[in-house]
Amino acid sequence: PYSLELSWPLVNTVVIAPFVEEFVFRGAVLGSLLKRYRFGVANTISSLLFVGAHLPGWYFTGSLIENLTKPIGGALSIFILGLVFGFVTLKCRSVAGGMIAHGINNLFSVI
């Protein structure tokens, strides 16, 4: 939906949102949960919270029910991506890995 020429929506989608979301969900949330739970449980919880963070946007754009019920591209896809970004963060031993994976995913979603 975006032009690939440099624009605020493109920078927000490919750089800012992945940076902020990964810092919060894989850095702060997953990092804190790993102090108490094994990786699978911690990653599942942080991924569910990641889905939850998308709910207000869906609500205010009138697409909440659609995103909660469609099998591909909605909440299930966001949950699975959250699991993948958590796994990448674990394997890279750095939230930067999750940020890069998230940014690449978002780039491919706009081209």
N, CA, C and O atoms as a DFTB+ gen file, in Angstrom:
444 C
 N C O
     1  1       0.789      -1.205       0.000
     2  2       0.000       0.000       0.000
     3  2       0.837       1.278       0.000
     4  3       0.308       2.344      -0.314
     5  1       2.119       1.206       0.340
     6  2       2.968       2.389       0.362
     7  2       3.832       2.438      -0.882
     8  3       4.164       1.407      -1.468
     9  1       4.188       3.641      -1.272
    10  2       5.187       3.812      -2.318
    11  2       6.538       3.498      -1.698
    12  3       6.748       3.758      -0.514
    13  1       7.449       2.947      -2.473
    14  2       8.757       2.634      -1.917
    15  2       9.688       3.838      -1.896
    16  3      10.838       3.722      -1.474
    17  1       9.206       4.993      -2.346
    18  2      10.037       6.173      -2.175
    19  2       9.998       6.547      -0.701
    20  3       9.000       6.326      -0.016
    21  1      11.087       7.110      -0.230
    22  2      11.219       7.416       1.189
    23  2      10.083       8.316       1.657
    24  3       9.887       9.411       1.129
    25  1       9.337       7.843       2.652
    26  2       8.200       8.588       3.187
    27  2       8.055       8.242       4.664
    28  3       8.595       7.240       5.133
    29  1       7.325       9.076       5.385
    30  2       7.097       8.813       6.805
    31  2       6.388       7.470       7.021
    32  3       6.826       6.699       7.875
    33  1       5.313       7.153       6.286
    34  2       4.671       5.850       6.511
    35  2       5.627       4.670       6.276
    36  3       5.578       3.684       7.011
    37  1       6.485       4.763       5.269
    38  2       7.427       3.679       5.001
    39  2       8.454       3.562       6.129
    40  3       8.729       2.460       6.602
    41  1       9.019       4.683       6.559
    42  2      10.005       4.671       7.653
    43  2       9.359       4.156       8.936
    44  3       9.973       3.383       9.672
    45  1       8.140       4.573       9.205
    46  2       7.438       4.111      10.394
    47  2       7.215       2.606      10.357
    48  3       7.423       1.918      11.357
    49  1       6.792       2.097       9.206
    50  2       6.475       0.677       9.062
    51  2       7.707      -0.215       9.106
    52  3       7.676      -1.291       9.704
    53  1       8.791       0.228       8.474
    54  2       9.959      -0.633       8.293
    55  2      11.042      -0.412       9.345
    56  3      11.849      -1.308       9.592
    57  1      11.076       0.766       9.969
    58  2      12.144       1.066      10.927
    59  2      11.601       1.320      12.335
    60  3      11.963       0.617      13.278
    61  1      10.742       2.313      12.473
    62  2      10.334       2.753      13.806
    63  2       9.481       1.714      14.523
    64  3       9.778       1.360      15.664
    65  1       8.426       1.218      13.878
    66  2       7.565       0.222      14.531
    67  2       8.342      -1.041      14.923
    68  3       8.194      -1.506      16.053
    69  1       9.172      -1.620      14.021
    70  2       9.945      -2.789      14.447
    71  2      10.892      -2.491      15.606
    72  3      11.042      -3.314      16.509
    73  1      11.529      -1.324      15.589
    74  2      12.448      -0.962      16.675
    75  2      11.705      -0.888      18.004
    76  3      12.121      -1.500      18.988
    77  1      10.612      -0.142      18.032
    78  2       9.863       0.050      19.278
    79  2       9.217      -1.258      19.736
    80  3       9.336      -1.636      20.901
    81  1       8.537      -1.944      18.825
    82  2       7.834      -3.170      19.211
    83  2       8.797      -4.260      19.678
    84  3       8.509      -4.959      20.650
    85  1       9.922      -4.412      19.009
    86  2      10.880      -5.442      19.435
    87  2      11.563      -5.060      20.741
    88  3      11.812      -5.920      21.586
    89  1      11.866      -3.781      20.910
    90  2      12.446      -3.329      22.173
    91  2      11.502      -3.659      23.331
    92  3      11.934      -4.128      24.384
    93  1      10.210      -3.407      23.120
    94  2       9.226      -3.662      24.174
    95  2       8.965      -5.154      24.351
    96  3       9.138      -5.690      25.446
    97  1       8.544      -5.834      23.268
    98  2       8.049      -7.204      23.420
    99  2       9.139      -8.254      23.516
   100  3       8.982      -9.212      24.272
   101  1      10.233      -8.119      22.789
   102  2      11.304      -9.103      22.895
   103  2      12.368      -8.646      23.888
   104  3      12.967      -9.478      24.569
   105  1      12.609      -7.365      23.982
   106  2      13.602      -6.868      24.930
   107  2      13.072      -6.872      26.357
   108  3      13.532      -7.652      27.191
   109  1      12.112      -6.007      26.639
   110  2      11.611      -5.854      28.005
   111  2      10.729      -7.018      28.454
   112  3      10.984      -7.626      29.494
   113  1       9.693      -7.331      27.673
   114  2       8.724      -8.345      28.113
   115  2       9.341      -9.747      28.101
   116  3       9.352     -10.428      29.126
   117  1       9.853     -10.175      26.947
   118  2      10.437     -11.521      26.870
   119  2      11.626     -11.643      27.823
   120  3      11.783     -12.653      28.509
   121  1      12.455     -10.609      27.855
   122  2      13.611     -10.638      28.758
   123  2      13.205     -10.829      30.207
   124  3      13.830     -11.603      30.932
   125  1      12.161     -10.128      30.633
   126  2      11.683     -10.266      32.013
   127  2      11.054     -11.635      32.259
   128  3      11.283     -12.256      33.296
   129  1      10.264     -12.095      31.299
   130  2       9.609     -13.402      31.459
   131  2      10.626     -14.542      31.523
   132  3      10.398     -15.540      32.205
   133  1      11.747     -14.394      30.813
   134  2      12.763     -15.450      30.813
   135  2      13.424     -15.623      32.177
   136  3      14.059     -16.648      32.429
   137  1      13.286     -14.653      33.044
   138  2      13.832     -14.777      34.400
   139  2      12.994     -15.725      35.242
   140  3      13.447     -16.238      36.265
   141  1      11.752     -15.952      34.789
   142  2      10.841     -16.785      35.573
   143  2      10.398     -18.053      34.849
   144  3      10.147     -19.074      35.489
   145  1      10.298     -17.997      33.520
   146  2       9.760     -19.114      32.745
   147  2      10.766     -19.590      31.712
   148  3      11.678     -18.860      31.325
   149  1      10.582     -20.827      31.275
   150  2      11.416     -21.320      30.186
   151  2      11.036     -20.601      28.902
   152  3       9.980     -19.971      28.831
   153  1      11.888     -20.690      27.887
   154  2      11.718     -19.895      26.676
   155  2      10.358     -20.091      26.006
   156  3       9.723     -19.106      25.628
   157  1       9.895     -21.332      25.849
   158  2       8.631     -21.583      25.148
   159  2       7.455     -20.864      25.779
   160  3       6.635     -20.269      25.080
   161  1       7.373     -20.916      27.095
   162  2       6.280     -20.252      27.812
   163  2       6.438     -18.738      27.707
   164  3       5.477     -18.030      27.406
   165  1       7.645     -18.244      27.954
   166  2       7.898     -16.803      27.899
   167  2       7.624     -16.249      26.501
   168  3       7.032     -15.178      26.366
   169  1       8.046     -16.963      25.472
   170  2       7.843     -16.502      24.103
   171  2       6.353     -16.507      23.741
   172  3       5.881     -15.606      23.047
   173  1       5.624     -17.504      24.203
   174  2       4.188     -17.569      23.946
   175  2       3.469     -16.394      24.595
   176  3       2.625     -15.757      23.966
   177  1       3.798     -16.105      25.843
   178  2       3.158     -14.986      26.543
   179  2       3.486     -13.663      25.857
   180  3       2.595     -12.843      25.633
   181  1       4.756     -13.451      25.522
   182  2       5.124     -12.181      24.879
   183  2       4.472     -12.057      23.501
   184  3       4.132     -10.951      23.081
   185  1       4.294     -13.166      22.799
   186  2       3.643     -13.140      21.487
   187  2       2.152     -12.845      21.606
   188  3       1.591     -12.144      20.764
   189  1       1.514     -13.367      22.634
   190  2       0.101     -13.042      22.884
   191  2      -0.063     -11.560      23.213
   192  3      -1.010     -10.917      22.760
   193  1       0.867     -11.024      24.006
   194  2       0.826      -9.592      24.315
   195  2       1.082      -8.754      23.065
   196  3       0.517      -7.670      22.914
   197  1       1.933      -9.257      22.172
   198  2       2.212      -8.591      20.898
   199  2       0.924      -8.499      20.068
   200  3       0.640      -7.460      19.471
   201  1       0.158      -9.573      20.034
   202  2      -1.143      -9.541      19.354
   203  2      -2.046      -8.507      20.031
   204  3      -2.707      -7.711      19.363
   205  1      -2.063      -8.532      21.348
   206  2      -2.895      -7.585      22.091
   207  2      -2.574      -6.135      21.777
   208  3      -3.469      -5.289      21.772
   209  1      -1.327      -5.842      21.518
   210  2      -0.933      -4.472      21.197
   211  2      -1.491      -4.019      19.856
   212  3      -1.614      -2.819      19.614
   213  1      -1.829      -4.959      18.985
   214  2      -2.386      -4.617      17.680
   215  2      -3.906      -4.410      17.718
   216  3      -4.476      -3.844      16.785
   217  1      -4.558      -4.862      18.782
   218  2      -6.020      -4.788      18.868
   219  2      -6.569      -3.363      18.789
   220  3      -7.525      -3.137      18.047
   221  1      -6.012      -2.395      19.516
   222  2      -6.586      -1.041      19.420
   223  2      -6.552      -0.475      18.000
   224  3      -7.517       0.151      17.562
   225  1      -5.468      -0.686      17.289
   226  2      -5.381      -0.211      15.907
   227  2      -6.443      -0.843      15.030
   228  3      -7.072      -0.165      14.217
   229  1      -6.642      -2.143      15.195
   230  2      -7.672      -2.832      14.423
   231  2      -9.051      -2.318      14.789
   232  3      -9.903      -2.132      13.920
   233  1      -9.270      -2.088      16.079
   234  2     -10.566      -1.582      16.531
   235  2     -10.869      -0.227      15.899
   236  3     -11.954      -0.010      15.359
   237  1      -9.897       0.681      15.975
   238  2     -10.132       2.040      15.496
   239  2     -10.168       2.150      13.980
   240  3     -10.650       3.148      13.446
   241  1      -9.668       1.145      13.282
   242  2      -9.787       1.154      11.815
   243  2     -10.992       0.336      11.351
   244  3     -11.231       0.205      10.150
   245  1     -11.750      -0.213      12.302
   246  2     -12.945      -0.976      11.960
   247  2     -12.659      -2.378      11.448
   248  3     -13.518      -2.990      10.814
   249  1     -11.460      -2.897      11.716
   250  2     -11.106      -4.222      11.196
   251  2     -10.844      -5.248      12.303
   252  3     -10.229      -6.283      12.048
   253  1     -11.300      -4.974      13.513
   254  2     -11.027      -5.869      14.640
   255  2     -11.569      -7.275      14.402
   256  3     -10.819      -8.247      14.493
   257  1     -12.846      -7.395      14.102
   258  2     -13.458      -8.725      13.920
   259  2     -12.794      -9.448      12.760
   260  3     -12.499     -10.639      12.856
   261  1     -12.559      -8.741      11.672
   262  2     -11.903      -9.361      10.514
   263  2     -10.520      -9.905      10.898
   264  3     -10.177     -11.032      10.539
   265  1      -9.732      -9.112      11.622
   266  2      -8.391      -9.556      11.997
   267  2      -8.392     -10.666      13.032
   268  3      -7.443     -11.447      13.103
   269  1      -9.441     -10.747      13.831
   270  2      -9.525     -11.831      14.814
   271  2     -10.026     -13.130      14.211
   272  3      -9.796     -14.201      14.773
   273  1     -10.710     -13.052      13.070
   274  2     -11.318     -14.260      12.510
   275  2     -10.653     -14.779      11.245
   276  3     -10.819     -15.954      10.919
   277  1      -9.911     -13.954      10.522
   278  2      -9.307     -14.482       9.296
   279  2      -8.046     -15.268       9.639
   280  3      -7.248     -14.835      10.470
   281  1      -7.869     -16.412       9.005
   282  2      -6.756     -17.291       9.371
   283  2      -5.383     -16.759       8.948
   284  3      -4.391     -17.023       9.628
   285  1      -5.307     -16.022       7.851
   286  2      -4.008     -15.538       7.380
   287  2      -4.047     -14.024       7.318
   288  3      -4.977     -13.438       6.763
   289  1      -3.032     -13.397       7.890
   290  2      -2.934     -11.951       7.847
   291  2      -3.504     -11.250       9.058
   292  3      -3.357     -10.034       9.187
   293  1      -4.147     -11.975       9.943
   294  2      -4.749     -11.373      11.123
   295  2      -3.997     -11.748      12.392
   296  3      -2.771     -11.866      12.401
   297  1      -4.757     -11.931      13.455
   298  2      -4.183     -12.188      14.773
   299  2      -3.307     -13.441      14.796
   300  3      -2.252     -13.443      15.430
   301  1      -3.729     -14.496      14.119
   302  2      -2.921     -15.719      14.108
   303  2      -1.561     -15.470      13.463
   304  3      -0.541     -15.948      13.960
   305  1      -1.544     -14.736      12.376
   306  2      -0.277     -14.422      11.711
   307  2       0.611     -13.559      12.602
   308  3       1.821     -13.772      12.670
   309  1       0.012     -12.587      13.283
   310  2       0.781     -11.721      14.185
   311  2       1.355     -12.553      15.332
   312  3       2.501     -12.350      15.734
   313  1       0.569     -13.482      15.855
   314  2       1.048     -14.360      16.935
   315  2       2.234     -15.208      16.456
   316  3       3.250     -15.299      17.145
   317  1       2.105     -15.815      15.298
   318  2       3.194     -16.648      14.765
   319  2       4.443     -15.806      14.506
   320  3       5.557     -16.230      14.812
   321  1       4.255     -14.624      13.946
   322  2       5.406     -13.732      13.737
   323  2       6.054     -13.362      15.065
   324  3       7.280     -13.287      15.155
   325  1       5.250     -13.132      16.091
   326  2       5.800     -12.855      17.416
   327  2       6.673     -14.000      17.908
   328  3       7.746     -13.775      18.468
   329  1       6.207     -15.239      17.693
   330  2       7.007     -16.405      18.073
   331  2       8.322     -16.446      17.297
   332  3       9.380     -16.727      17.862
   333  1       8.241     -16.163      16.000
   334  2       9.444     -16.172      15.150
   335  2      10.421     -15.081      15.593
   336  3      11.617     -15.341      15.720
   337  1       9.924     -13.865      15.828
   338  2      10.811     -12.778      16.251
   339  2      11.455     -13.101      17.599
   340  3      12.614     -12.757      17.830
   341  1      10.718     -13.752      18.479
   342  2      11.285     -14.175      19.761
   343  2      12.386     -15.206      19.569
   344  3      13.428     -15.138      20.221
   345  1      12.156     -16.160      18.674
   346  2      13.159     -17.189      18.387
   347  2      14.414     -16.566      17.777
   348  3      15.532     -16.934      18.137
   349  1      14.225     -15.622      16.852
   350  2      15.371     -14.938      16.237
   351  2      16.147     -14.178      17.301
   352  3      17.377     -14.208      17.311
   353  1      15.441     -13.498      18.193
   354  2      16.091     -12.766      19.278
   355  2      16.902     -13.718      20.152
   356  3      18.028     -13.403      20.536
   357  1      16.340     -14.871      20.463
   358  2      17.046     -15.866      21.276
   359  2      18.299     -16.350      20.567
   360  3      19.374     -16.386      21.165
   361  1      18.175     -16.723      19.298
   362  2      19.311     -17.279      18.555
   363  2      20.406     -16.241      18.326
   364  3      21.591     -16.574      18.329
   365  1      20.011     -14.986      18.129
   366  2      21.000     -13.917      17.919
   367  2      21.564     -13.402      19.235
   368  3      22.559     -12.678      19.253
   369  1      20.920     -13.780      20.336
   370  2      21.291     -13.273      21.654
   371  2      21.244     -11.754      21.714
   372  3      21.996     -11.117      22.451
   373  1      20.337     -11.192      20.916
   374  2      20.206      -9.739      20.860
   375  2      18.839      -9.383      20.289
   376  3      18.349     -10.024      19.359
   377  1      18.239      -8.354      20.864
   378  2      16.966      -7.873      20.350
   379  2      17.137      -7.282      18.947
   380  3      16.163      -7.147      18.206
   381  1      18.366      -6.932      18.587
   382  2      18.618      -6.396      17.240
   383  2      18.230      -7.409      16.162
   384  3      17.743      -7.021      15.100
   385  1      18.436      -8.685      16.418
   386  2      18.039      -9.716      15.456
   387  2      16.542      -9.700      15.212
   388  3      16.093      -9.794      14.069
   389  1      15.760      -9.579      16.293
   390  2      14.313      -9.485      16.166
   391  2      13.898      -8.220      15.431
   392  3      12.963      -8.239      14.630
   393  1      14.589      -7.126      15.702
   394  2      14.278      -5.861      15.026
   395  2      14.509      -5.972      13.518
   396  3      13.697      -5.505      12.720
   397  1      15.613      -6.590      13.145
   398  2      15.928      -6.741      11.719
   399  2      14.908      -7.667      11.049
   400  3      14.415      -7.362       9.963
   401  1      14.591      -8.795      11.691
   402  2      13.601      -9.721      11.126
   403  2      12.243      -9.036      10.990
   404  3      11.565      -9.202       9.977
   405  1      11.848      -8.280      11.987
   406  2      10.568      -7.572      11.975
   407  2      10.561      -6.525      10.864
   408  3       9.576      -6.394      10.137
   409  1      11.653      -5.784      10.732
   410  2      11.741      -4.777       9.676
   411  2      11.664      -5.386       8.287
   412  3      10.989      -4.853       7.405
   413  1      12.357      -6.505       8.091
   414  2      12.310      -7.191       6.793
   415  2      10.900      -7.693       6.511
   416  3      10.404      -7.556       5.393
   417  1      10.250      -8.277       7.523
   418  2       8.866      -8.728       7.350
   419  2       7.968      -7.569       6.935
   420  3       7.180      -7.692       5.997
   421  1       8.087      -6.457       7.629
   422  2       7.233      -5.305       7.323
   423  2       7.547      -4.734       5.936
   424  3       6.642      -4.289       5.230
   425  1       8.821      -4.744       5.546
   426  2       9.184      -4.269       4.209
   427  2       8.486      -5.103       3.143
   428  3       7.929      -4.564       2.187
   429  1       8.521      -6.430       3.316
   430  2       7.881      -7.299       2.330
   431  2       6.356      -7.172       2.361
   432  3       5.691      -7.508       1.382
   433  1       5.805      -6.697       3.459
   434  2       4.349      -6.510       3.518
   435  2       3.892      -5.267       2.772
   436  3       2.708      -5.131       2.467
   437  1       4.823      -4.351       2.473
   438  2       4.439      -3.106       1.793
   439  2       4.866      -3.053       0.338
   440  3       4.483      -2.134      -0.386
   441  1       5.667      -4.042      -0.107
   442  2       6.081      -4.012      -1.527
   443  2       5.199      -4.926      -2.363
   444  3       5.393      -5.033      -3.574
